[in-house]
């Protein structure tokens, strides 16, 4: 085995929660959920104890403090929300019906929480089996595989993104309405959605994400390139690129996830690549994120606030219900399972297939009425598909508990591979792509498969193109591979210098 390979499989010494703290948290959680009183939730004791005990039983699936924001840590935090935080909220405040027509039975709520627990165990076992640790601190393979994009690739992406915005909005006036008057723009968007799709509109939707990713590549390039003596004032330029990235991604939709996920990925890049200067960059990123969240929250609620002041509208918000809604508290899944008789007759893949294919242009039109989101909203007796469904429910509805186990074993395998690559690479753009993918994969614990498919189709084309260009450049610039090919062709041929980075 080569030196690089041996380093890649070497166990990483990373700080984790001490065993006695994990045991103490387990007992506290069990007593909290089993203590007699109102809103008892026995399954909460099982789910929370499972989360903490997995930290003892599965060394490869432990939370690490070496990189606080990493693919595996992110997934563990999402599972902690599902298995510990949400059950605790239900235990303290009681289950909130919020968008549900009625609360499900206590049995259904506990049953749903046990489904989530099975999904977590499946994930941890898979990570334990498939994960290989990266190199220990101070032992990193050669940087031959780390490729820094040239100036031409971000420029190409920026041009494609501007073309996409021009096709999507049609005019500067429409873009201005999107930013300053969301009520009018949303009305226009609803009218456009009722008309047949056009080639220009579809092209604009696919090309718009290229603009945000162009700023990401520029930011990552500025992080990876060595700092020269006259370039020490890069802080302001990087902050501007962070703001431009968030602004570009926020033009895709009023959904907070459109810019929240890129901001999380950028924060991870900064924490991994610039740990000493991370605080000031993270504060700037947090400020940009906070401003955009406030603006988008107001924009989404603007049509309902015509007759109410901001103070009056805020007084009508049920914050506890919103917290349990966005965190996918167990009563939401429990209500769906109970109304569908706990999948007595599994659909054998019908819902999952429809969810995967429904976002596909033209082809997916015939699958949209049977996707998981539409089925869930029909169960809620709501028009449209504005409520997000958990992938656990889709898998259970189609294949019962076997579907949940297989689906989250597959998820654990994917996260294990991504975590290894995250530990091995130091290229900022690659770190961004890995974290971007993991955040959306983690969305499967609280969201539906059709949303992930939609992201893969409409938000990831620039990432696919970047990966293709990177693979092409690495093949050309890999002297080891080139030497092997020349030796196989014959010893009389000389070894030429690697190709230059043209993109």
C-alpha positions in Angstrom: 0.0 0.0 0.0 1.3 3.4 -0.9 2.1 6.1 1.6 -0.9 8.2 0.5 -3.2 5.2 0.9 -1.9 4.3 4.3 -2.4 7.9 5.5 -5.9 8.0 4.1 -6.9 4.9 6.2 -5.1 6.1 9.4 -7.5 6.7 12.3 -7.9 10.4 13.0 -7.3 11.5 16.6 -10.2 14.0 17.0 -11.7 15.2 20.2 -15.2 13.8 21.0 -17.6 13.9 24.0 -16.2 11.9 27.0 -17.9 8.6 27.7 -19.1 9.6 31.2 -20.7 12.7 29.8 -22.6 10.6 27.2 -23.8 8.2 29.9 -24.9 11.1 32.1 -26.9 12.7 29.2 -28.5 9.3 28.4 -29.8 8.9 32.0 -31.0 12.5 32.2 -32.9 12.1 28.9 -34.5 8.8 30.0 -35.6 10.2 33.3 -36.9 13.4 31.6 -39.2 11.5 29.2 -40.3 8.7 31.6 -41.0 11.0 34.5 -44.8 10.9 35.2 -46.7 13.9 34.2 -48.5 15.6 31.3 -47.4 15.0 27.7 -45.7 11.7 28.5 -43.6 10.5 25.5 -42.0 7.0 26.2 -40.6 6.8 22.7 -38.7 10.0 23.5 -36.7 8.1 26.1 -35.8 5.5 23.5 -34.9 8.0 20.7 -32.8 10.3 22.9 -31.0 7.4 24.6 -30.3 5.9 21.2 -28.7 9.1 20.0 -26.3 9.3 23.0 -25.5 5.6 23.1 -24.6 5.6 19.4 -21.7 7.9 20.3 -20.3 5.1 22.5 -21.1 2.1 20.3 -20.0 3.5 16.9 -16.6 5.3 17.0 -16.9 6.2 13.3 -20.2 7.9 13.9 -19.1 10.2 16.7 -19.4 14.0 16.8 -15.9 15.5 16.3 -14.6 18.8 17.5 -11.7 18.9 15.0 -14.0 20.5 12.4 -17.2 21.7 14.1 -19.1 22.0 10.8 -18.3 18.9 8.8 -20.6 16.5 6.8 -20.9 13.9 9.6 -21.3 16.5 12.3 -24.1 18.2 10.3 -26.0 14.9 10.0 -25.6 14.2 13.7 -27.0 17.6 14.5 -30.0 17.1 12.3 -30.7 13.7 13.9 -30.3 15.3 17.3 -33.0 17.8 16.3 -35.3 14.9 15.4 -34.5 12.5 18.3 -33.8 14.8 21.2 -34.9 18.4 20.7 -38.3 17.9 19.1 -39.4 15.2 21.5 -38.3 17.5 24.4 -40.4 20.4 22.9 -43.4 18.1 22.7 -42.8 16.9 26.3 -42.5 20.4 27.7 -45.1 22.3 25.7 -47.3 19.5 24.3 -47.7 18.6 20.7 -48.8 21.5 18.5 -51.4 20.8 15.8 -50.5 24.0 13.9 -51.2 23.0 10.2 -52.6 19.6 11.1 -56.4 19.3 11.0 -56.2 17.4 14.3 -53.6 15.8 16.6 -52.9 12.1 16.0 -53.2 9.6 18.9 -50.4 9.2 21.4 -49.7 5.8 19.9 -49.2 7.4 16.4 -46.8 10.0 17.8 -44.7 7.4 19.6 -44.8 5.1 16.6 -43.5 7.9 14.3 -40.6 8.7 16.8 -39.7 5.0 16.7 -39.5 5.1 12.9 -37.1 8.0 13.2 -35.0 6.0 15.7 -34.8 3.1 13.3 -33.6 5.5 10.6 -30.9 6.8 12.9 -29.6 3.4 13.9 -29.5 2.4 10.2 -27.5 5.5 9.4 -25.0 4.9 12.2 -24.4 1.3 11.4 -23.8 2.2 7.8 -21.3 5.0 8.7 -19.5 2.6 11.1 -19.1 0.0 8.3 -18.3 2.2 5.3 -16.4 5.1 6.8 -12.6 5.2 6.7 -10.8 7.9 8.7 -8.8 10.6 7.0 -5.1 11.4 7.9 -4.2 12.4 11.4 -3.5 16.0 12.2 -0.2 17.0 10.5 -0.2 14.0 8.2 -1.8 14.9 4.9 -1.3 13.4 1.4 0.4 15.4 -1.3 -1.7 18.2 -2.8 -1.5 16.9 -6.4 -5.3 16.4 -6.5 -6.2 19.8 -5.2 -7.1 22.0 -8.2 -7.7 25.7 -8.0 -9.9 27.1 -10.8 -8.6 29.8 -13.1 -10.2 33.1 -13.8 -12.0 31.9 -17.0 -14.3 29.4 -15.3 -15.9 31.9 -12.8 -16.3 34.3 -15.7 -18.0 31.7 -17.8 -20.4 30.9 -14.9 -21.1 34.6 -14.3 -22.1 35.1 -18.0 -24.3 32.0 -17.9 -25.9 33.2 -14.7 -26.6 36.7 -16.1 -28.2 35.1 -19.2 -30.3 32.9 -16.9 -31.6 35.9 -14.9 -32.4 37.8 -18.1 -34.4 34.9 -19.4 -36.1 34.3 -16.1 -37.1 37.9 -15.2 -37.4 39.3 -18.7 -36.7 42.9 -17.6 -35.1 45.0 -15.0 -38.6 46.1 -13.9 -39.6 42.6 -13.1 -36.3 42.0 -11.2 -37.0 45.2 -9.2 -40.5 43.9 -8.3 -39.0 40.7 -7.1 -36.7 42.7 -4.7 -39.0 45.6 -3.7 -42.6 44.4 -4.1 -42.9 40.6 -3.5 -46.7 40.7 -3.5 -46.9 41.9 -7.1 -44.2 39.6 -8.2 -45.8 36.5 -6.6 -49.0 37.4 -8.3 -47.2 37.5 -11.6 -45.4 34.2 -10.9 -48.7 32.5 -10.2 -50.1 33.7 -13.5 -47.0 32.6 -15.3 -47.2 29.1 -13.7 -50.7 28.6 -15.1 -49.4 29.1 -18.7 -47.5 26.5 -20.7 -43.8 26.4 -19.9 -41.5 28.0 -22.5 -38.0 27.1 -23.6 -36.7 30.5 -22.5 -38.2 30.2 -19.0 -36.9 26.7 -18.5 -33.4 27.8 -19.7 -33.5 30.7 -17.3 -34.3 28.4 -14.4 -31.4 26.1 -15.1 -28.9 28.9 -15.7 -29.7 31.2 -12.8 -27.7 29.3 -10.2 -24.6 29.8 -12.2 -24.3 33.4 -11.0 -24.2 32.5 -7.3 -21.7 29.7 -8.0 -19.5 32.0 -10.0 -19.1 34.2 -6.8 -18.4 31.0 -4.8 -15.6 30.0 -7.2 -14.1 33.5 -6.9 -14.3 33.4 -3.1 -12.7 29.9 -3.0 -10.0 31.0 -5.4 -9.1 33.9 -3.2 -8.8 31.6 -0.2 -6.7 28.9 -2.0 -4.2 31.2 -3.7 -1.1 32.3 -1.7 -1.4 35.8 -0.3 1.2 38.1 -1.7 2.7 41.0 0.2 0.6 43.7 -1.5 -2.6 41.6 -1.2 -3.0 41.4 2.6 -6.2 43.5 2.5 -8.4 40.7 1.0 -10.9 40.7 3.9 -13.2 43.3 2.4 -13.1 41.7 -1.0 -14.0 38.3 0.4 -16.9 39.8 2.5 -18.2 41.4 -0.7 -18.1 38.1 -2.5 -20.0 36.5 0.4 -22.7 39.1 0.1 -22.9 38.8 -3.6 -23.2 35.0 -3.3 -26.1 35.3 -0.9 -27.8 38.0 -3.0 -27.4 35.9 -6.2 -28.8 32.7 -4.7 -31.7 34.6 -3.1 -32.9 35.6 -6.5 -33.8 32.0 -7.3 -36.8 31.9 -4.9 -38.2 33.4 -1.7 -37.4 30.1 0.0 -34.8 30.6 2.8 -33.0 27.4 1.8 -31.9 28.8 -1.5 -29.3 31.0 0.2 -29.1 29.4 3.7 -27.4 26.2 2.4 -24.7 28.2 0.5 -24.1 30.3 3.6 -23.6 27.2 5.7 -21.2 25.8 3.1 -19.2 29.0 2.9 -19.0 29.1 6.7 -17.6 25.6 6.7 -15.0 26.5 4.0 -13.8 29.5 6.1 -13.7 27.4 9.3 -11.6 24.6 7.6 -9.3 26.7 5.4 -8.8 29.9 7.5 -9.3 28.9 11.2 -7.2 31.8 12.6 -9.2 34.4 10.8 -12.5 32.6 10.9 -14.3 34.7 13.5 -14.4 37.9 11.6 -15.5 36.2 8.4 -18.1 34.2 10.2 -19.5 37.4 11.8 -19.8 39.0 8.4 -21.4 35.8 6.9 -23.8 35.7 9.9 -24.7 39.4 9.3 -25.5 38.8 5.7 -27.5 35.7 6.5 -29.5 37.5 9.2 -30.4 40.4 6.9 -31.5 38.1 4.1 -33.6 35.9 6.5 -35.4 39.0 7.9 -36.0 40.3 4.4 -37.3 37.0 3.0 -39.5 36.3 6.0 -41.1 39.7 5.5 -41.5 39.1 1.8 -43.1 35.7 2.3 -45.6 37.2 4.7 -46.2 40.5 2.8 -49.4 39.5 1.0 -51.0 38.6 4.4 -49.9 41.9 6.1 -51.8 44.4 4.1 -54.3 45.1 6.9 -52.1 44.4 9.9 -49.1 46.2 11.4 -45.9 44.3 11.9 -46.5 44.2 15.6 -50.0 42.9 15.3 -48.9 40.3 12.8 -46.1 39.1 15.1 -48.6 38.8 17.9 -50.6 36.3 15.9 -47.7 34.0 15.2 -47.6 30.8 17.3 -43.9 30.5 17.7 -44.0 27.1 19.5 -46.1 25.7 16.6 -43.7 27.1 14.0 -40.7 25.6 15.9 -42.4 22.2 15.9 -43.5 22.6 12.3 -40.1 23.4 10.9 -38.4 20.9 13.1 -40.8 18.2 12.0 -42.0 17.2 15.4 -43.2 13.5 15.6 -46.9 14.4 15.5 -46.6 15.4 11.9 -45.4 12.1 10.7 -47.7 10.3 13.2 -50.7 12.1 11.7 -49.8 10.9 8.2 -49.1 7.3 9.2 -52.3 7.1 11.2 -54.5 8.5 8.4 -52.8 5.9 6.0 -53.4 3.0 8.4 -49.7 2.6 9.1 -49.1 1.4 5.6 -51.1 -1.8 5.8 -50.8 -2.2 2.1 -47.3 -0.9 1.0 -47.3 0.9 -2.3 -44.0 -0.8 -3.4 -42.2 2.2 -4.7 -45.0 4.2 -6.3 -44.6 7.3 -4.0 -40.8 7.3 -4.1 -40.6 7.0 -7.9 -43.1 9.8 -8.3 -41.2 12.0 -5.9 -37.9 11.4 -7.8 -39.4 12.0 -11.2 -41.9 14.8 -10.5 -39.4 17.7 -10.7 -38.1 16.5 -14.1 -39.2 18.9 -16.9 -41.9 17.6 -19.2 -41.3 13.9 -18.1 -42.3 14.6 -14.5 -45.7 16.2 -15.2 -47.5 12.8 -15.1 -45.9 11.9 -11.7 -46.6 15.1 -9.8 -50.1 14.0 -8.5 -48.6 11.0 -6.7 -45.4 12.5 -5.3 -44.9 12.4 -1.5 -45.5 16.1 -1.0 -48.8 16.0 -2.9 -49.9 12.9 -1.0 -49.0 14.4 2.3 -50.8 17.7 1.6 -53.9 15.8 0.4 -53.8 14.0 3.8 -53.7 17.4 5.5 -56.7 18.4 3.3 -54.7 21.4 2.0 -54.7 22.6 -1.6 -51.3 22.7 -3.4 -48.1 21.2 -1.9 -46.9 23.9 0.6 -46.2 21.5 3.5 -43.0 19.4 3.4 -43.1 15.7 4.1 -40.4 13.5 5.7 -38.6 11.0 3.6 -39.1 8.5 6.4 -42.8 8.6 5.8 -42.4 8.1 2.0 -40.1 5.1 2.5 -42.4 3.6 5.1 -45.5 4.1 3.0 -43.9 2.3 0.1 -41.8 -0.5 1.7 -42.7 -0.4 5.4 -39.8 -0.6 7.9 -37.5 -2.3 5.3 -37.7 0.8 3.1 -36.6 3.1 6.0 -33.7 0.8 6.9 -32.5 0.5 3.3 -32.9 4.2 2.6 -30.9 5.4 5.6 -28.2 2.7 5.1 -27.7 4.2 1.7 -27.7 7.7 3.2 -25.0 6.6 5.7 -22.9 5.2 2.9 -23.0 8.5 1.0 -22.2 10.6 4.1 -19.3 8.2 5.0 -17.7 8.7 1.5 -18.3 12.5 1.6 -16.7 12.7 5.1 -13.6 10.9 4.0 -13.2 13.3 1.0 -13.8 16.3 3.3 -11.0 15.2 5.6 -8.6 14.6 2.7 -9.1 17.7 0.7 -7.9 21.3 1.3 -9.4 22.8 -1.9 -12.0 25.4 -0.8 -14.3 24.8 -3.8 -14.4 21.1 -3.1 -15.1 21.6 0.6 -18.0 23.9 -0.5 -19.4 21.2 -2.8 -19.2 18.5 -0.2 -20.9 20.5 2.5 -23.6 21.8 0.0 -24.4 18.2 -0.9 -24.4 17.0 2.8 -26.8 19.7 4.0 -29.3 18.8 1.3 -28.9 15.1 2.1 -29.5 15.9 5.7 -32.7 17.5 4.6 -34.1 14.0 4.1 -34.5 13.6 7.8 -37.0 16.5 7.9 -38.0 16.9 4.2 -39.2 15.0 1.3 -37.5 13.2 -1.6 -39.1 15.4 -4.3 -37.5 18.5 -2.8 -34.1 16.9 -2.9 -34.7 15.8 -6.5 -35.7 19.3 -7.3 -32.5 20.7 -5.9 -30.4 18.1 -7.8 -32.1 19.0 -11.1 -32.4 22.8 -10.8 -29.8 24.0 -8.3 -26.8 21.7 -9.1 -26.0 22.2 -12.8 -23.1 24.5 -12.1 -21.7 22.0 -9.6 -22.0 19.2 -12.2 -20.1 21.4 -14.7 -17.5 22.3 -12.2 -16.9 18.7 -11.2 -16.5 17.7 -14.9 -14.0 20.5 -15.5 -12.1 19.6 -12.3 -11.9 16.0 -13.3 -10.7 16.9 -16.8 -8.0 19.3 -15.4 -6.8 16.8 -12.8 -6.3 14.1 -15.5 -4.2 16.5 -17.5 -2.2 17.8 -14.6 -1.6 14.4 -12.8 2.1 13.7 -13.6 2.0 10.3 -11.9 -0.8 9.0 -14.2 0.9 10.6 -17.2 4.2 8.9 -16.3 2.5 5.5 -16.0 0.9 5.9 -19.4 4.1 6.9 -21.1 6.0 4.0 -19.4 3.4 1.6 -20.7 3.7 3.1 -24.2 7.5 2.6 -24.3 10.7 3.7 -22.5 11.9 5.7 -25.4 9.3 8.4 -25.0 10.1 11.3 -22.7 7.9 12.8 -20.0 6.5 16.2 -20.9 5.4 18.7 -18.3 1.8 18.6 -17.1 -0.8 20.7 -18.9 -1.3 24.1 -17.6 -4.5 25.2 -15.9 -6.5 27.0 -18.6 -9.7 27.3 -16.7 
